[in-house]
Amino acid sequence: MFRVRFLIFFLVVLAAGDVYAVEAVSNSAAEKSKSAEKTDAGTTFDWVHVDGPYIAMTFDDGPSAKLTPKLLDLLAAHHIKATFFLIGENAAEYPDIVAREMREGHVVANHSWSHPNFGKMSDEGIRSQLRRTDDAIRSATGSRPILLRPPYGSITARQKKWINQEFGYKIVLWDVDPLDWRRPGPNAVCNRIVKNARAGSIILAHDIHPGTIEAMPCVLSQLEAKGFKFVTVPELIGMQTPIPPKPPAPPKSAGANAIPPSPTPHD
């Protein structure tokens, strides 16, 4: 009998130790997550908390010889400034379009030289991609970019850190993605953007797909009708305000756990 009681006691202690271990691992993971958020703060942006209906339109993978000028004409007609994340190969091939983007008040930024997946590359490979694109943009505009959008949004926390330290880039992702690269049609692109845009949104689109350019008159007009104001990504980041803390949960009343009465039956 004594052996049975001792065995039960031992199992209870062992189970309690496992619970404490799980809690310790969970707390450690939460602390690491908070630490990563602090590390990313001020470096990585997919949305910005702002006081006001400000949003940023961004366009990836250009410039396109046929499509980007049409988009620039449309943006000029709406007096809207956008942010263009350029592929270095395209920027080097069409420097006049890059120069026009900058001249008309848009922001041009680095989107790699040939659109590889950074998460699967060596540091030196990434460094070459960034430098070549940086040089192409500087050659076309006379100034170097200050923003980077990694292709596919693929980038590790370690890569973010050294890229920011070495190049000074802020890493820009997005919170609205119409999946226009799948070419779902102009109406789908417009509806997805208009439905999901919110104050502080960074909206992703691509100025290399005809359907995206066809969707833009609808996108810009409907967003303007909803009261949104368009700014560049650096302007949006400059407007950032602290996210207010969540109010404390109200104390539970004595009867909070009471079983609610049955609903009154209907005839």
N, C-alpha and C positions, 0 to 999 in steps of 0.2 A: 504493500500500500504506500509505503514511504517513497519507493522508487517511482511509482506512478505519479504521485504529487510532485516530486522533484522534476520529473520529465515535463509535466504540464507547466510548472513554473519556468523551466528553462525555455520552453517554446514561446511562452508569453514574452519573456525578456528579449528573445531573439527577434520576435515580430515587432516589438516596440523599437528595437534598434534599427530594423529595416525602414520603419516609418520615419524615424528621425533622419536616416540617411537619405531617403527620398526627398524629405523636406529640405535638407541641406543642399542637395543637388538642384532642387527647384529654385531655392533662394539664390544659389550661385548663378544659375542661368538668368534669373531675373536681373541680378546685379550686372551681369555682363551685357544684357540687352540694354539696360539703362546707360551703361558706360558707352556702348556703341552709339546710342542716340546722342549722347553728349559729344562724342567724337565727330559725328556727322553734322552736328548743329553748326550752321554757318558755312558748311562746305557742300552739302548735298540738298537739293530741293526737288520735290515732285509736286508741291503745292505750297502756297505761302499764305499765312494768316494776315489779312489786311483789313483795314477799316474802310470799306467802300466796295463798290461793284467792279473791281479791277480784275482783268484777266490778261493772259499773254498767249497769243497765237504763235506757234512755232512750226517750222517746216524743215523736214529732214531730207537729206540725200541729194540735194541739188548742188549747183544750179543745173537746170535743164534748158537747153538752147531754145526750145519751142514753148515750154510751159511757164518757166519762171518769169519771163517778161510779161506774159498775160496776167499772171498773179500780181506782179508789181504794178501794172496799170490799174487793176481792181483795187488794190490797197490804197493807191494814190487817190482814186476817186472817192474812197471812204475816209480819207485822211487817217489811215490806220498804220501804225508802225508795228512790225513783226520781228521775230528772231529767227534767223536762218542757220541751221546746223549743217555745215557744208562737208561734202566728201572731197578730200584733197585732190583726187584725180580730176574731178569735175571743175573744181575751183581753178586748177592749173590750166584746164582746157578752155574755160570761159571766164577769163579774168575781167572782161568788160562788164559782164553781168554782176560779178561780185562787187566791182567798183560802183556800179549803179545802186546796188542794195545799200551799200554804205552811204553813198552820196544822198540818197533819199531818206536817210534817217533810220534805216533798219539796223539791227545788230547782226553781225555775222560771227559764227562760232565754229569750233572744231568738232567734227563728227568722224574723225579718223581719215586715213588716206584711202583705204579700199574696203571699209566696212567689215572687218573681221570681228570675231568674238573675243573680246579682251580677256574674259574669264578663262580662256584656254590658251593664252599666250604668255610668253616670257616677258619680263620687264623690258628687256632690250628691244624686243619686237614691238611692244606698245610704244616705247620711247621713239622709235623710228617713225611709226604711224603718226604720232602727234607732231613731231618736229617737221616732217615733210608737209603736213597740212598747215601748220603754223607758218611755214615759209611761203606757201602758195598764197595764203590769205594776206600775209604781210606784203608780198610782192604786188598784189592787186590793189591793196587799199592803203598801204603805208603804215598800217598799225597791226599789232598782233591781237588775236582773240583772247578773251578772258573767261570764256565758258567752254565746257566740254559736255557733249552728250555721248556716252559710250554706245556703240552699235548694239541693238537689241536690249539696251539697258543693262547689259551684262558687265559687271565690275565687282571686284571684291573690296571689302573694307580696307585691306592692306593696300590695294592698288589706289583707292581713293586718296589714302593718306600720302603716299609718295608722289602721286601725280599733282596733288594740291601743293605739296611742299616744293616740288621741282619746277612746275610750270605756273603755279599760282591760279590754276583753273578752279572755278566752282563747278561742281558736277550737277547737271540739270537733267532730271527725268521728266515725268509727266503724271497727271492724274486723270486726264481724259484722253482716251484712245479710241477713235472710230474704226480702227482696223481697216483703214482705207487701202492699205497695201494688198488686201485680199480682193480689192476692186468690187465691192458690193453694190456699187451704183451711187450716183450723186445724192439721191434722196436718202438712202441709208446713212451715208456719211453725214449729211446735214442733220438728220434726226438724232443720231447718236451724240453729236457734239452739242447740239442745242439742249437736249434732254439732260446731259450730265454736267454741263458747265456750272460752276458755282464761283462765288467771290474767291479770288486767289488762285483760280485754276491755271495750270500750265497745259495747254491743249496741243496734242501731237497731231501732225498731219505731214503729208509728203508732197512736195511740189514737182514730183516726177511722174505722177499718175494723172492722166486726163480727167478721170472721174472726180478726183479731188479738186482740181481747178474748176470743174463744172459745178461742184457743190458749194464753192466759196461764196457766190452771190447770195445764196440762201442762208448760209451759215452767218455771214457778216450782218445781213439785214435782220435776221431773226434775233441774233444776240443783241444787236443795237436796240431792237424793239423791246427787249426784256430789260433794258437799262444798263447793260454791261459797257464798260469803258476799256479800250484796248491800250495796253502798254507793252514795252519790251520786257524781257526777263530781268535784265539788270534794274529797270525801273520798278518792277514788281517786288524784287528782293529788297530794294531800297525803301519800299513802303511797309515792310514787315513790322507787325506789332506783336507783342507777347500774347500767347493764347491764355485767356483768363482761366484761373483754376476752377475746377468743377466744384459746385456748392456741396457742402457735406450732406450726406444722406440724412433725412429726418429720422429722429429716434422712433423705434417701433412702439406702437401703443400696446397696452397690456393685452388687448384682444386681437393683436395682429395675426396670431396663429390660430385663432378660433375658426371653426368650420363655418363657412358662409351658409346662410339659410338657403333652402331649396327654392328654386324659382317658382313663382305662382303659376299653376297649370292654366293653360288656355283651353277654352271650350272649342 
